[in-house]
Amino acid sequence: MFDALSERLSRTIKDLRGHGRLTEENIAGAMREVRMALLEADVALPVVRDFIEHVRQRAVGEEVMTSLTPGQAVVKIVEEELISLMGEVNTSLNFNTQPPAVIMMAGLQGAGKTTTVGKLARYLKEKEKKKILVVSCDVYRPAAIEQLKVLANEIDVEFYPTEKIQNPVDIAKAVLDHARIHNFDSLLVDTAGRLHIDDEMMEEIKQLHAVLTPSDTLFVVDSMMGQDAVNAAKAFDEALPLTGIVLTKTDGDARGGAALSVRHVTGKPIMFIGTGEKITEFSAFHPGRMASRILGMGDVLSLIEEVQEKTDIKKAEKLATKLKKGKRFSLEDFRDQLQQMRGMGGMASMMDKLPGMGGLSVNVNTQVGDQQFIKLESIINSMTPHERKMPAVINGSRKKRIAAGSGTQIQDVNRLLKQFKQMQKMMRKLSGKGGMKKMMRGLGGGMPF
């Protein structure tokens, strides 16, 4: 998300930083570039106008003109205005209520409501340690109930069974009683969507809202809808007392206009974003971190949280101890690193969060997808334990056997061995003093993938 916007803004900001002194003229030129970047990112025109005017007024003020580094001062203003546009801080769900805290999902069909219920249930169970009950009030879409049941089983939360012949309002009354009796902390309710906004749909969801009296009513919106997403959010907000927005499919939206527009237009905070298809690819929305990523400054806090959540700490400590003792980084270690990086969304996902590395993520993404990781792992798995520990013994005949066993070509095996040697060098740098700095300098010469 925001790839094109980030690239264009980064160029504009780099140009501003090159000026020892800023004038109204070059600030006006920069604002034209920012305006075009936002419009191309499908940000709503009224939002663009307000944003540009706020930045322009501050940029021609005393805080910039008297600054020793005026370019950096403008960057700071752009960052602060982006944060303001997206909501200042992360807004949390309301659990300050008599249990169960009811969270109701609303949105158009295809926005990803059912998947979002599963993702949010996992998030609340693991991050907030809540006892969760999920239920589907969507009796119109044949697969909706079964889909939610499968998701509930996958993440090990309780699913309240419903049938297509039941009335959604009756389901709401029954599940609320069940949640109270069995002391659930939170009840997550999936509701029916339509392909468009209609009176029948709105009337039903209003009735559900009246019965459930949810502590939070979240509008789930497909970020790839662009301006239509903003219009739909506005219509739902007029019909229901929405408390927040969940943006889905942000991994497929290179422009990101919905994220920058929806909060400004509705006045409701973006609480969560879905960043991929996997049940784990879901996170709280932090305006400050997102603004930093848009401007190419990275998102180190999110990267640290992701590493802590998805890294096998015991394996990492074992590898660190091994390297400190001067032992060599083996192909088995390499395979472990590949598996952990794949679990974190690949190298592109990590690079996007590192300061100054965002522009590289597009190139990395074309080189290192899930399929590439799987291919590399297959090649390593086709080796003998001795070959993994002592790759120097892998000669021509062994390469031929390894390629045949992994369904790859000999050149693929050669490429992996070359990549492994580069990773070995990085690991040697990382194990010494100032290791991380040395490794990052190494990355500047090209990725090992």
C-alpha positions as CSV (number, residue, x, y, z in Angstrom):
1,M,0.0,0.0,0.0
2,F,1.1,3.6,-0.8
3,D,3.9,2.4,-3.1
4,A,3.4,5.0,-5.8
5,L,2.6,7.8,-3.3
6,S,5.6,7.0,-1.2
7,E,7.9,7.0,-4.2
8,R,6.7,10.4,-5.4
9,L,6.6,12.0,-2.0
10,S,10.2,10.8,-1.3
11,R,11.4,12.4,-4.5
12,T,9.7,15.7,-3.6
13,I,11.0,15.7,-0.1
14,K,14.6,14.8,-1.3
15,D,14.4,17.9,-3.6
16,L,13.2,20.1,-0.7
17,R,16.0,18.9,1.5
18,G,18.5,20.0,-1.2
19,H,17.6,23.6,-0.7
20,G,19.6,25.6,1.8
21,R,16.9,28.1,1.9
22,L,13.2,27.8,0.9
23,T,11.0,30.4,-0.8
24,E,7.3,30.6,-1.3
25,E,8.0,29.7,-5.0
26,N,9.7,26.3,-4.4
27,I,7.3,25.5,-1.6
28,A,4.5,26.1,-4.1
29,G,6.2,23.8,-6.5
30,A,6.6,21.1,-3.9
31,M,2.9,21.4,-2.9
32,R,1.9,20.9,-6.6
33,E,3.9,17.6,-6.6
34,V,2.3,16.5,-3.3
35,R,-1.2,17.4,-4.6
36,M,-0.6,15.3,-7.8
37,A,0.8,12.4,-5.7
38,L,-2.3,12.4,-3.5
39,L,-4.8,12.6,-6.4
40,E,-3.0,9.8,-8.2
41,A,-3.2,7.7,-5.0
42,D,-7.1,8.2,-5.3
43,V,-7.4,10.4,-2.2
44,A,-10.7,12.3,-2.2
45,L,-10.4,15.8,-3.7
46,P,-11.8,17.7,-0.6
47,V,-9.2,15.8,1.5
48,V,-6.4,16.8,-0.8
49,R,-7.5,20.4,-0.8
50,D,-7.6,20.6,3.0
51,F,-4.3,18.7,3.4
52,I,-2.4,20.9,0.9
53,E,-3.7,24.1,2.5
54,H,-2.7,23.1,6.0
55,V,0.8,22.1,4.9
56,R,1.2,25.3,2.7
57,Q,0.1,27.6,5.5
58,R,2.6,26.0,8.0
59,A,5.4,25.7,5.4
60,V,5.4,29.4,4.6
61,G,5.3,30.3,8.2
62,E,8.1,31.3,10.5
63,E,8.9,27.8,11.8
64,V,10.2,26.9,8.3
65,M,11.6,30.1,6.9
66,T,13.8,30.7,10.0
67,S,14.9,27.1,10.3
68,L,18.5,26.1,9.7
69,T,17.3,23.0,7.9
70,P,14.1,24.3,6.1
71,G,13.7,21.1,4.0
72,Q,13.6,18.9,7.1
73,A,11.2,21.3,8.7
74,V,8.7,20.9,5.8
75,V,9.2,17.1,6.0
76,K,8.2,17.2,9.6
77,I,5.1,19.3,8.8
78,V,4.0,16.9,6.0
79,E,4.5,13.9,8.5
80,E,2.5,15.7,11.2
81,E,-0.3,16.6,8.8
82,L,-0.4,13.0,7.5
83,I,-0.7,11.7,11.1
84,S,-3.5,14.3,11.7
85,L,-5.3,13.2,8.6
86,M,-5.3,9.5,9.6
87,G,-6.3,10.1,13.2
88,E,-3.4,11.1,15.4
89,V,-3.2,7.9,17.5
90,N,-4.4,4.3,17.4
91,T,-8.0,4.1,18.8
92,S,-8.7,1.0,20.9
93,L,-11.9,-1.1,21.2
94,N,-14.2,-0.3,24.1
95,F,-14.0,-3.1,26.7
96,N,-15.1,-0.7,29.5
97,T,-18.5,-2.3,29.5
98,Q,-20.5,-5.1,31.2
99,P,-19.3,-8.3,29.5
100,P,-19.6,-9.4,26.8
101,A,-18.3,-6.5,24.9
102,V,-20.2,-6.9,21.6
103,I,-18.4,-6.0,18.4
104,M,-20.6,-5.9,15.3
105,M,-19.2,-5.9,11.8
106,A,-21.0,-4.0,8.9
107,G,-20.1,-3.5,5.3
108,L,-20.7,-4.4,1.7
109,Q,-20.6,-7.9,0.4
110,G,-17.0,-8.9,-0.6
111,A,-15.4,-6.5,1.7
112,G,-14.0,-9.3,3.9
113,K,-16.3,-9.1,7.0
114,T,-16.2,-12.8,7.8
115,T,-12.5,-13.1,7.4
116,T,-12.1,-10.0,9.5
117,V,-14.2,-11.5,12.3
118,G,-11.8,-14.5,12.3
119,K,-8.7,-12.3,12.2
120,L,-10.0,-9.9,15.0
121,A,-11.0,-12.9,17.1
122,R,-7.4,-14.3,16.9
123,Y,-6.0,-10.8,17.6
124,L,-8.1,-10.3,20.7
125,K,-7.5,-13.8,22.0
126,E,-3.7,-13.7,21.6
127,K,-2.9,-10.0,22.2
128,E,-5.7,-9.1,24.7
129,K,-6.2,-12.6,26.3
130,K,-9.9,-12.3,25.8
131,K,-12.4,-15.2,25.9
132,I,-14.1,-14.9,22.5
133,L,-17.4,-16.1,21.0
134,V,-18.1,-15.6,17.3
135,V,-21.4,-15.8,15.4
136,S,-22.7,-15.3,11.9
137,C,-26.0,-13.5,11.3
138,D,-25.5,-13.7,7.6
139,V,-28.2,-16.2,6.6
140,Y,-28.2,-15.1,3.0
141,R,-24.8,-16.1,1.7
142,P,-24.7,-19.9,1.7
143,A,-21.0,-20.3,2.7
144,A,-20.8,-17.5,5.3
145,I,-21.8,-19.6,8.3
146,E,-19.5,-22.5,7.4
147,Q,-16.6,-20.1,6.6
148,L,-16.8,-18.6,10.0
149,K,-17.0,-22.0,11.7
150,V,-13.8,-23.1,9.9
151,L,-12.0,-19.9,10.9
152,A,-13.1,-20.4,14.5
153,N,-11.8,-23.9,14.6
154,E,-8.5,-22.8,13.1
155,I,-7.9,-20.2,15.8
156,D,-9.5,-22.2,18.6
157,V,-12.3,-19.8,19.6
158,E,-15.9,-20.8,20.3
159,F,-18.4,-20.7,17.4
160,Y,-22.1,-20.2,18.0
161,P,-23.9,-22.5,15.5
162,T,-26.6,-20.9,13.3
163,E,-28.7,-22.0,10.3
164,K,-29.8,-20.4,7.1
165,I,-33.5,-20.8,8.1
166,Q,-33.1,-18.7,11.2
167,N,-34.0,-15.0,11.5
168,P,-30.9,-12.8,12.1
169,V,-32.6,-10.8,14.9
170,D,-33.6,-14.1,16.7
171,I,-30.0,-15.3,16.3
172,A,-28.8,-12.0,17.9
173,K,-31.0,-12.4,20.9
174,A,-30.1,-16.0,21.5
175,V,-26.3,-15.6,21.1
176,L,-26.3,-12.6,23.4
177,D,-28.0,-14.7,26.2
178,H,-25.5,-17.5,25.5
179,A,-22.5,-15.1,25.8
180,R,-23.7,-13.7,29.1
181,I,-24.5,-17.1,30.7
182,H,-21.1,-18.5,29.7
183,N,-19.0,-15.5,30.7
184,F,-17.5,-14.5,27.4
185,D,-15.4,-11.4,27.4
186,S,-16.3,-10.5,23.9
187,L,-18.9,-11.4,21.2
188,L,-18.0,-10.8,17.6
189,V,-21.0,-10.6,15.2
190,D,-20.7,-11.1,11.4
191,T,-23.6,-9.5,9.5
192,A,-24.9,-9.8,6.0
193,G,-23.6,-7.6,3.2
194,R,-25.0,-6.6,-0.1
195,L,-23.5,-5.8,-3.4
196,H,-24.8,-2.3,-3.0
197,I,-26.4,-0.2,-0.2
198,D,-30.2,-0.8,0.0
199,D,-33.0,0.0,2.4
200,E,-33.7,-3.7,3.3
201,M,-30.1,-4.2,4.3
202,M,-30.0,-1.1,6.4
203,E,-33.2,-1.8,8.2
204,E,-32.0,-5.3,9.2
205,I,-28.7,-4.1,10.5
206,K,-30.4,-1.3,12.4
207,Q,-32.6,-4.0,14.1
208,L,-29.5,-6.1,14.9
209,H,-27.8,-3.0,16.4
210,A,-30.9,-2.3,18.6
211,V,-30.9,-5.9,20.0
212,L,-27.1,-6.2,20.5
213,T,-26.3,-2.6,21.6
214,P,-22.7,-3.2,20.6
215,S,-19.8,-1.5,22.4
216,D,-18.2,-1.1,18.9
217,T,-19.7,-1.1,15.5
218,L,-16.9,-1.5,12.9
219,F,-17.3,-0.8,9.2
220,V,-15.3,-3.2,7.1
221,V,-14.2,-1.7,3.8
222,D,-12.2,-3.1,0.9
223,S,-9.3,-0.5,0.4
224,M,-9.1,-1.4,-3.3
225,M,-12.5,0.2,-3.8
226,G,-10.9,3.7,-3.6
227,Q,-13.4,6.5,-3.7
228,D,-16.3,4.0,-3.6
229,A,-15.0,2.8,-0.2
230,V,-15.2,6.3,1.2
231,N,-18.8,6.8,-0.2
232,A,-19.9,3.5,1.3
233,A,-18.4,4.3,4.7
234,K,-20.2,7.6,4.7
235,A,-23.6,6.0,3.9
236,F,-23.2,3.4,6.7
237,D,-22.1,6.1,9.1
238,E,-25.3,8.0,8.4
239,A,-27.4,4.8,9.1
240,L,-25.4,3.4,12.1
241,P,-23.5,4.8,15.0
242,L,-20.1,3.5,13.7
243,T,-17.2,3.6,16.1
244,G,-14.4,2.6,13.8
245,I,-13.1,1.4,10.4
246,V,-11.3,-1.8,9.4
247,L,-9.4,-1.5,6.1
248,T,-9.0,-4.9,4.3
249,K,-6.9,-6.0,1.4
250,T,-4.4,-3.3,1.9
251,D,-1.7,-5.6,0.4
252,G,-3.5,-5.4,-3.0
253,D,-4.0,-1.6,-2.9
254,A,-0.8,0.2,-4.2
255,R,-2.5,3.6,-4.0
256,G,-3.8,3.8,-0.5
257,G,-6.3,6.6,-1.1
258,A,-9.0,5.0,1.1
259,A,-6.8,5.0,4.1
260,L,-6.1,8.7,3.8
261,S,-9.7,9.6,3.0
262,V,-12.0,7.5,5.0
263,R,-11.2,8.9,8.4
264,H,-11.3,12.5,7.2
265,V,-14.7,12.0,5.5
266,T,-16.5,10.0,8.2
267,G,-14.7,11.3,11.3
268,K,-14.4,7.7,12.4
269,P,-10.9,6.3,13.3
270,I,-9.3,3.5,11.3
271,M,-8.7,0.9,14.0
272,F,-7.3,-2.1,12.2
273,I,-5.9,-3.1,8.8
274,G,-5.8,-6.4,7.0
275,T,-2.4,-6.8,5.3
276,G,-2.8,-10.1,3.6
277,E,-4.9,-13.3,3.2
278,K,-3.4,-15.2,6.2
279,I,-5.3,-15.1,9.5
280,T,-2.2,-13.6,11.1
281,E,-2.0,-10.7,8.6
282,F,-4.0,-8.3,10.6
283,S,-2.8,-5.4,12.9
284,A,-3.8,-2.4,14.8
285,F,-3.6,0.8,12.7
286,H,-1.1,3.4,13.9
287,P,-1.3,6.7,12.0
288,G,2.2,7.8,13.1
289,R,3.8,4.5,11.9
290,M,1.9,4.6,8.6
291,A,2.9,8.3,7.9
292,S,6.5,7.3,8.6
293,R,6.3,4.5,6.0
294,I,4.6,6.7,3.4
295,L,7.5,9.2,3.7
296,G,10.1,6.4,3.3
297,M,11.2,6.6,7.0
298,G,10.3,3.0,7.8
299,D,8.3,1.5,10.6
300,V,10.8,0.0,13.0
301,L,8.3,-0.4,15.9
302,S,6.0,-2.6,13.8
303,L,9.0,-4.6,12.5
304,I,10.2,-5.2,16.1
305,E,6.6,-6.3,17.2
306,E,6.4,-8.6,14.1
307,V,9.8,-10.1,14.8
308,Q,8.9,-10.7,18.5
309,E,5.6,-12.3,17.6
310,K,6.7,-14.5,14.7
311,T,10.3,-15.3,15.4
312,D,11.2,-18.6,17.1
313,I,13.2,-17.0,20.0
314,K,14.8,-20.3,21.0
315,K,16.2,-20.9,17.5
316,A,17.4,-17.3,17.2
317,E,19.3,-17.6,20.5
318,K,20.7,-20.9,19.6
319,L,22.0,-19.4,16.3
320,A,23.4,-16.4,18.0
321,T,25.3,-18.5,20.5
322,K,26.6,-20.7,17.7
323,L,27.9,-17.7,15.7
324,K,29.6,-16.1,18.8
325,K,31.5,-19.4,19.3
326,G,32.9,-18.9,15.8
327,K,31.0,-21.8,14.3
328,R,30.0,-21.6,10.7
329,F,26.6,-20.6,9.5
330,S,25.2,-23.8,7.8
331,L,22.6,-24.5,5.1
332,E,20.4,-25.8,7.8
333,D,20.6,-22.4,9.6
334,F,19.9,-20.8,6.2
335,R,16.8,-22.9,5.8
336,D,15.6,-21.9,9.3
337,Q,16.0,-18.2,8.4
338,L,14.1,-18.7,5.1
339,Q,11.2,-20.3,7.0
340,Q,11.1,-17.5,9.6
341,M,11.2,-14.8,6.9
342,R,8.5,-16.5,5.0
343,G,6.4,-16.5,8.1
344,M,6.9,-12.7,8.4
345,G,5.7,-12.1,4.8
346,G,9.0,-12.3,3.1
347,M,11.9,-9.9,2.7
348,A,9.8,-7.3,0.9
349,S,7.6,-6.9,4.0
350,M,10.6,-6.5,6.2
351,M,12.4,-4.0,3.9
352,D,9.2,-1.9,3.7
353,K,9.5,-1.2,7.4
354,L,13.2,-0.3,7.5
355,P,14.1,3.4,7.3
356,G,15.3,4.3,3.8
357,M,14.6,0.9,2.4
358,G,11.0,1.3,1.3
359,G,11.9,2.1,-2.3
360,L,13.7,-1.3,-2.5
361,S,10.7,-3.3,-1.4
362,V,9.1,-3.3,-4.9
363,N,12.2,-4.8,-6.5
364,V,12.6,-7.3,-3.6
365,N,9.0,-8.4,-4.0
366,T,9.5,-9.4,-7.6
367,Q,12.5,-11.5,-6.7
368,V,11.4,-13.0,-3.3
369,G,7.9,-14.2,-3.1
370,D,6.6,-17.2,-1.3
371,Q,7.3,-19.4,-4.3
372,Q,11.0,-18.4,-4.2
373,F,11.3,-19.3,-0.5
374,I,9.6,-22.6,-1.1
375,K,12.0,-23.4,-4.0
376,L,15.0,-22.6,-1.9
377,E,13.8,-24.7,0.9
378,S,13.1,-27.6,-1.5
379,I,16.6,-27.5,-2.8
380,I,18.1,-27.6,0.7
381,N,15.7,-30.4,1.7
382,S,17.0,-32.5,-1.2
383,M,20.6,-32.4,0.2
384,T,22.0,-34.9,2.6
385,P,22.7,-33.8,6.2
386,H,26.4,-33.9,5.4
387,E,26.0,-31.6,2.4
388,R,24.0,-29.1,4.4
389,K,26.8,-28.9,7.0
390,M,29.6,-29.0,4.5
391,P,28.4,-27.4,1.2
392,A,31.9,-27.4,-0.2
393,V,31.5,-31.1,-1.0
394,I,28.7,-30.3,-3.5
395,N,30.2,-31.1,-6.9
396,G,28.6,-31.4,-10.3
397,S,27.1,-34.8,-9.8
398,R,25.7,-33.9,-6.4
399,K,24.1,-30.7,-7.9
400,K,22.5,-32.8,-10.6
401,R,21.0,-35.2,-8.0
402,I,19.8,-32.3,-5.8
403,A,18.2,-30.5,-8.7
404,A,16.3,-33.7,-9.8
405,G,15.2,-34.3,-6.2
406,S,13.8,-30.8,-5.7
407,G,12.3,-30.5,-9.2
408,T,14.6,-27.6,-10.1
409,Q,17.5,-26.9,-12.5
410,I,21.2,-27.1,-11.8
411,Q,21.4,-23.3,-12.2
412,D,18.9,-22.9,-9.4
413,V,21.2,-25.0,-7.1
414,N,24.1,-22.8,-8.2
415,R,22.1,-19.7,-7.4
416,L,21.2,-20.9,-3.9
417,L,24.8,-21.8,-3.1
418,K,25.8,-18.3,-4.2
419,Q,23.1,-16.7,-2.1
420,F,24.1,-18.9,0.9
421,K,27.7,-17.7,0.7
422,Q,26.5,-14.1,0.7
423,M,24.3,-14.8,3.8
424,Q,27.3,-16.5,5.4
425,K,29.3,-13.3,5.0
426,M,26.5,-11.2,6.5
427,M,26.2,-13.5,9.5
428,R,29.9,-13.2,10.1
429,K,29.5,-9.4,10.1
430,L,26.5,-9.7,12.3
431,S,28.2,-11.8,14.9
432,G,31.0,-9.2,15.4
433,K,31.0,-5.8,17.0
434,G,28.7,-3.3,15.3
435,G,27.2,-6.2,13.4
436,M,23.9,-4.7,12.5
437,K,25.5,-1.6,11.0
438,K,27.9,-3.7,9.0
439,M,25.1,-5.9,7.7
440,M,23.0,-2.9,6.6
441,R,26.0,-1.6,4.7
442,G,26.2,-5.0,3.0
443,L,22.6,-4.8,2.0
444,G,23.4,-1.6,0.1
445,G,25.4,-3.6,-2.4
446,G,22.4,-5.8,-3.2
447,M,20.2,-8.3,-1.5
448,P,21.4,-11.9,-1.1
449,F,18.3,-13.1,-2.8
